[in-house]
Amino acid sequence: MINRTYSINYAAIWILAKRELYEFFRSKTRLITSIAQGLLFLLIFSSGFAFIDINIDGVAIDSRAFVASGIAAIIILFNGIFGGMSILRDKMFGFMKELIVAPVSRRTLMTGKTLGLTLQTLIHVEILLGLSAAMGFFGYDISLIWRMLLIVPVAFLASLGIVGMGLTISTRLRDFQSFGVIQTFIVMPMFWFSGALFAFNNVPFFMQVIIMCNPFSYSVDLFRAVLLGVSFFPVWLDITVMTLFGIIFILLGARSFNRMEVS
């Protein structure tokens, strides 16, 4: 007899992932708003930091490319956390109750949700990078094509931990009013202290310490290693921290999902 609690149904995983993708593309308002938000961040911050000299390991970096690579990484943070809130919406509108009684394990449900949200984030990142490249933020080097392709596995790895965090949080919330607290005390500090907008070597020592303690800083740094060819931290350290962060929060998300109560 198959243990429904732990068995994995790969067909169901893909169906759930496709549902998340269909929902993303069918909601024109959400799609346009999310892309417009990224572009707004890109244009405002790249203009605001246009005259700041940025130097990484003796290499002068165009401030527009520096900001664009950081904003692309930050898209993962916002999409991953806010996307994870879809579980809260499903709980409140009754869809989650129907999923729970379906003949598939909760592990399957959680994996399908995670995959769908991660693919959403990857698409959003590539759209923003494509627009940044078209506007000349990274120059017009032919190598940018393979660097944008190489960013896909990096973004996928970064998304897993953030989506896992979003799922962990959303399974514990009971109403949307609590979302403001999450945004204020988790999302915004991770955003401002990620090094996405400020060069690590240009900020005070206390901010450097906070940036190093923020696990998402290493995702931002690896984005720059791929897109710009330079980084503040060793690449092996970026990958190690991102992998550990992803494993921890995927496991926490799975545990919270298994214990989630749907009324």
C-alpha positions in Angstrom: 0.0 0.0 0.0 1.4 3.4 -1.0 1.9 5.9 1.8 0.1 9.0 0.4 1.8 11.2 2.9 5.3 10.8 1.4 4.7 9.5 -2.2 5.5 11.8 -5.1 3.3 12.1 -8.1 5.4 13.8 -10.8 2.4 14.3 -13.2 0.6 16.2 -10.4 3.7 18.3 -9.7 3.8 19.4 -13.3 0.0 20.1 -13.4 0.3 22.3 -10.3 3.4 24.1 -11.7 1.5 24.8 -15.0 -1.5 26.2 -13.0 0.9 28.7 -11.3 2.3 29.7 -14.8 -1.2 30.0 -16.4 -2.4 32.1 -13.5 0.7 34.4 -13.9 0.2 34.9 -17.6 -3.6 35.2 -17.6 -3.5 38.0 -15.0 -2.5 40.8 -17.3 -2.6 43.3 -14.5 -0.2 41.3 -12.3 2.1 40.6 -15.2 2.3 44.2 -16.4 2.6 45.6 -12.8 5.4 43.2 -11.9 7.4 44.1 -15.0 6.7 47.8 -14.6 7.8 47.7 -11.0 11.2 46.2 -12.0 11.6 48.7 -14.8 10.7 51.6 -12.4 13.3 50.4 -9.9 15.8 50.0 -12.7 15.4 53.4 -14.2 15.1 55.3 -10.9 18.1 53.7 -9.2 20.3 53.6 -12.2 19.7 57.3 -12.7 20.3 58.1 -9.0 23.6 56.2 -8.8 24.8 57.2 -12.3 27.7 59.3 -11.0 29.0 57.0 -8.3 32.3 55.3 -9.0 32.1 51.5 -8.4 35.2 49.5 -8.2 35.3 45.7 -7.6 38.8 44.1 -7.2 40.4 46.9 -9.1 37.8 46.7 -12.0 35.7 49.8 -12.7 32.1 48.8 -13.1 29.4 50.8 -15.0 26.9 51.9 -12.3 24.0 51.1 -14.6 25.2 47.5 -15.1 25.8 47.3 -11.3 22.3 48.4 -10.5 20.7 46.3 -13.2 22.3 43.1 -12.0 21.2 43.9 -8.5 17.6 44.7 -9.4 17.4 41.4 -11.5 18.3 39.5 -8.3 15.9 41.5 -6.2 13.1 40.5 -8.5 13.6 37.0 -7.1 13.2 38.2 -3.6 9.9 40.1 -4.2 8.4 37.5 -6.6 9.4 34.5 -4.4 8.1 35.9 -1.1 4.9 37.4 -2.6 4.3 34.4 -4.8 4.5 32.2 -1.7 1.5 34.1 -0.5 -0.6 32.4 -3.1 -1.0 29.6 -0.6 -2.7 32.0 1.8 -5.0 33.1 -1.0 -5.8 29.5 -1.9 -6.6 28.8 1.8 -8.9 31.7 2.1 -10.9 31.0 -1.1 -11.2 27.3 -0.5 -9.0 25.9 -3.3 -6.4 24.6 -0.9 -9.1 22.5 0.8 -9.8 20.8 -2.5 -6.1 20.1 -3.1 -5.6 18.6 0.4 -8.4 16.0 -0.2 -7.0 15.1 -3.7 -5.3 11.6 -3.9 -1.8 13.1 -3.9 0.6 13.7 -1.0 1.2 17.1 0.5 4.8 16.7 -0.5 3.6 16.6 -4.1 1.5 19.7 -3.6 4.3 21.6 -2.0 6.8 20.6 -4.8 4.4 21.6 -7.5 3.8 25.0 -5.9 7.5 25.6 -5.5 8.3 24.6 -9.1 5.6 26.8 -10.5 6.5 29.9 -8.5 10.2 29.3 -9.3 9.5 29.1 -13.0 7.4 32.3 -12.8 10.4 34.1 -11.1 12.9 32.8 -13.8 10.7 34.1 -16.6 10.4 37.5 -14.8 14.1 37.8 -14.3 14.9 37.0 -17.9 12.4 39.5 -19.1 13.9 42.2 -17.0 17.5 41.3 -18.0 16.4 41.3 -21.7 14.9 44.8 -21.3 18.1 46.0 -19.5 20.3 44.6 -22.3 18.1 46.2 -24.9 18.6 49.6 -23.2 22.3 49.1 -23.2 22.8 48.7 -19.5 25.3 45.9 -19.9 26.8 47.2 -23.2 26.4 45.3 -26.4 29.0 42.5 -26.0 28.1 39.3 -27.8 29.1 37.3 -24.6 26.1 38.8 -22.9 23.9 36.1 -24.6 25.6 33.2 -22.9 25.8 35.1 -19.6 22.1 35.6 -19.6 21.6 31.9 -20.3 24.0 31.0 -17.5 22.0 33.2 -15.1 19.1 30.7 -15.4 20.5 28.0 -13.0 21.8 30.8 -10.7 18.3 32.3 -10.6 16.7 28.9 -10.1 19.0 28.2 -7.1 18.3 31.6 -5.6 14.5 31.2 -6.1 14.3 27.9 -4.3 15.3 29.4 -0.9 13.1 32.5 -1.3 10.1 30.6 -2.5 10.6 28.1 0.4 10.7 31.1 2.8 7.5 32.5 1.2 5.7 29.1 1.5 6.9 28.7 5.1 5.5 32.1 6.1 2.2 31.8 4.1 1.3 28.4 5.7 1.4 30.0 9.1 -0.6 33.1 8.3 -4.4 33.3 8.6 -5.2 36.6 7.0 -3.7 39.2 4.6 -3.4 41.8 7.3 -0.3 40.0 8.6 1.3 40.5 5.2 2.3 44.1 6.0 4.3 42.9 9.0 6.1 40.3 6.8 7.0 43.0 4.2 8.2 45.5 6.8 10.3 43.1 9.0 11.6 40.5 6.5 11.4 41.6 2.8 12.5 45.2 3.1 15.5 44.6 5.4 16.6 41.7 3.0 16.2 44.2 0.1 18.1 47.1 1.5 20.9 45.1 3.1 21.5 42.8 0.1 24.1 44.9 -1.7 21.9 45.2 -4.7 22.1 49.0 -4.8 25.2 49.8 -2.7 28.7 48.5 -3.4 29.9 46.4 -0.5 33.2 48.3 -0.3 31.5 51.7 -0.3 29.4 51.3 2.8 30.3 51.7 6.5 31.6 48.6 8.3 28.4 48.0 10.3 26.5 47.8 7.0 29.1 45.4 5.6 28.5 43.1 8.6 24.7 43.2 8.1 25.2 42.5 4.3 27.4 39.5 5.1 24.7 38.2 7.5 22.0 38.5 4.9 21.9 35.2 3.0 20.3 36.8 0.0 23.4 39.0 -0.4 25.2 36.0 -1.8 22.6 35.6 -4.5 23.1 39.2 -5.6 26.8 38.7 -5.6 26.6 35.6 -7.7 24.4 37.4 -10.2 27.1 40.0 -10.6 29.8 37.3 -10.9 27.9 35.9 -13.9 26.7 39.1 -15.5 29.7 41.4 -14.8 32.5 38.9 -14.3 33.4 40.3 -10.9 32.1 39.8 -7.4 32.8 40.9 -3.8 32.8 37.4 -2.3 34.3 34.1 -3.7 32.0 32.3 -6.1 32.3 29.1 -4.1 31.1 31.0 -1.0 28.1 32.4 -2.9 27.1 29.0 -4.2 27.5 27.3 -0.8 25.4 29.9 1.1 22.7 29.9 -1.6 22.6 26.1 -1.5 22.4 25.8 2.3 19.7 28.6 2.4 17.7 26.8 -0.3 17.9 23.4 1.4 17.0 24.9 4.8 13.9 26.8 3.7 12.6 24.1 1.3 12.7 21.6 4.3 11.1 24.2 6.6 8.5 24.9 3.9 7.7 21.2 3.5 7.4 20.7 7.2 5.1 23.7 7.6 3.0 22.6 4.6 2.6 19.1 6.1 1.4 20.6 9.4 -0.8 23.3 7.8 -4.4 23.3 8.9 -7.1 24.1 6.4 -10.5 25.1 7.8 
